[in-house]
Amino acid sequence: MAENTSMSRSEGNGEDINDSASFDANGNAETLPAAVIDTSFFAAFLLATSDEQGYEQAKKEITRIVTNGGMIFVPHIFWYEIGNVLLNATKKRKDGSDARISITDANDILYDLKQLPIVTNSENDLDIMMRISELARAKDISFYNASYLELAKRLALPLLTFDEKLKETL
């Protein structure tokens, strides 16, 4: 588990959305890598083994963002979704085999996630909620998925996902 989440950086959750630019040695503005990342993409990074589909791509993209001083944006719902993914990963499988990870592993993953440069966008005013609802209806996706899509559109950032239905909307 630690191998997948070793790119920690000091607390990034309080950073402002506008902090995604830096300056090179000549004082020229540089654009730092940034993306909206959904739970399916993070789950592949956190829980998949190197031979499972999606792991290598998720590892590459998240590592690129973090090591280059970039930022990851998520809607507030992300933390509940990833918590649910981790909870389910600690339960015995339906076939009776052992859980995918231990409770300690799940807690460690949550801790490691909080060390990454993740900016939680908690804006939920009526205009945003209406845009999310409109996107969900127009694209025939869940309100949850539409919240990632709306955030990516609003911030003009790429959306990284392995959710096939959400991918179709991009």
C-alpha positions in Angstrom: 0.0 0.0 0.0 2.7 2.5 0.9 4.3 2.0 -2.5 1.2 3.5 -4.2 0.8 6.5 -1.9 4.4 7.5 -1.2 4.3 10.8 -3.1 3.0 12.7 -0.1 3.3 16.4 0.2 2.4 18.5 3.2 -1.3 19.3 3.7 -2.7 20.5 0.4 -6.3 20.6 1.3 -6.5 24.2 2.3 -5.0 25.6 -0.9 -6.9 28.0 -2.9 -8.0 27.1 -6.4 -6.1 30.0 -7.8 -2.8 28.7 -6.5 -2.2 26.5 -9.5 0.5 28.7 -11.2 4.1 29.2 -10.3 7.1 31.1 -11.8 10.2 29.8 -13.4 13.7 31.2 -12.7 13.1 34.1 -15.2 9.8 35.1 -13.5 7.6 33.7 -16.3 4.4 32.1 -15.2 4.3 28.3 -15.5 1.1 26.3 -15.5 1.2 23.5 -13.1 -0.4 20.2 -13.9 -3.9 20.0 -12.5 -6.9 17.7 -13.1 -10.3 16.7 -11.6 -10.0 13.1 -10.6 -12.9 10.9 -9.8 -13.2 8.0 -7.4 -12.8 5.3 -10.0 -9.4 6.7 -11.1 -8.2 7.1 -7.5 -9.4 3.6 -6.6 -7.4 2.1 -9.4 -4.3 3.9 -8.1 -4.9 3.0 -4.5 -6.2 -0.5 -4.7 -5.2 -2.1 -8.0 -2.1 -4.2 -8.3 0.4 -3.4 -11.0 -1.1 -6.1 -13.3 -4.7 -4.8 -13.0 -6.2 -2.6 -15.7 -5.9 1.1 -15.0 -3.2 1.0 -12.3 -0.3 2.0 -14.5 -2.3 4.9 -16.1 -3.6 6.1 -12.8 -0.1 5.9 -11.2 1.5 7.8 -14.1 -1.0 10.6 -14.1 -1.3 11.1 -10.3 2.5 10.9 -9.9 3.0 13.4 -12.7 0.6 15.9 -11.0 2.1 15.5 -7.5 5.8 15.4 -8.4 5.4 18.5 -10.6 3.8 20.5 -7.8 0.3 20.3 -9.4 -3.1 20.1 -7.8 -5.9 17.6 -7.9 -9.5 18.9 -7.6 -12.4 16.9 -6.3 -16.0 17.7 -5.4 -17.0 17.2 -1.7 -18.7 13.9 -2.5 -15.3 12.4 -3.4 -14.4 11.8 0.3 -17.6 9.9 0.9 -17.2 7.8 -2.2 -13.6 6.9 -1.5 -14.5 6.2 2.1 -17.1 3.7 0.8 -14.7 2.1 -1.6 -12.2 1.6 1.2 -14.9 0.3 3.5 -16.0 -2.3 1.0 -12.3 -3.3 0.4 -12.0 -4.2 4.1 -15.0 -6.6 3.9 -14.7 -10.3 3.1 -15.5 -11.0 -0.6 -18.7 -12.5 -1.6 -16.9 -15.8 -2.5 -15.7 -15.9 1.1 -12.1 -15.0 0.4 -10.3 -12.5 2.6 -10.8 -8.8 2.3 -8.7 -6.9 -0.2 -7.1 -4.7 2.4 -7.1 -4.5 6.2 -8.8 -1.8 8.2 -5.3 -0.5 9.1 -4.5 -0.3 5.4 -7.7 1.6 4.7 -7.0 4.1 7.5 -3.4 4.5 6.2 -4.8 5.2 2.7 -7.1 7.9 4.0 -4.2 9.5 5.8 -2.0 9.4 2.7 -4.8 10.9 0.6 -5.0 13.8 3.0 -1.3 14.4 2.4 -1.7 14.8 -1.4 -2.4 18.2 -3.0 -6.1 17.6 -3.2 -8.4 20.6 -3.3 -11.9 19.8 -2.2 -14.3 22.1 -4.0 -17.2 22.4 -1.5 -19.1 25.1 -3.4 -22.7 24.0 -3.6 -24.7 27.1 -4.2 -27.9 26.9 -6.2 -26.4 27.7 -9.5 -23.9 25.0 -9.3 -26.4 22.5 -8.1 -28.7 23.4 -11.0 -25.8 23.0 -13.5 -25.0 19.6 -12.0 -28.6 18.5 -12.3 -28.8 19.7 -15.9 -25.6 17.8 -16.8 -26.9 14.7 -15.1 -30.1 14.8 -17.1 -28.5 15.8 -20.4 -25.8 13.2 -20.3 -27.9 10.5 -18.5 -25.4 10.1 -15.7 -25.7 10.1 -11.9 -25.8 13.4 -10.0 -22.5 12.2 -8.3 -20.8 11.8 -11.7 -22.2 15.0 -13.0 -20.6 16.8 -10.0 -17.1 15.8 -11.3 -18.0 16.8 -14.8 -19.4 20.2 -13.7 -16.3 20.9 -11.7 -14.0 20.0 -14.6 -16.0 22.2 -16.9 -16.1 25.1 -14.5 -12.3 24.9 -13.8 -11.5 24.1 -17.4 -9.5 21.1 -16.4 -9.3 17.5 -17.7 -11.4 14.9 -15.9 -9.6 11.7 -15.2 -11.9 8.7 -14.8 -12.3 5.0 -15.5 -16.1 5.2 -15.3 -17.2 4.3 -18.9 -20.4 6.2 -18.8 -18.7 9.3 -17.5 -15.9 8.9 -20.2 -18.6 9.0 -22.9 -19.6 12.5 -21.8 -16.1 13.9 -22.3 
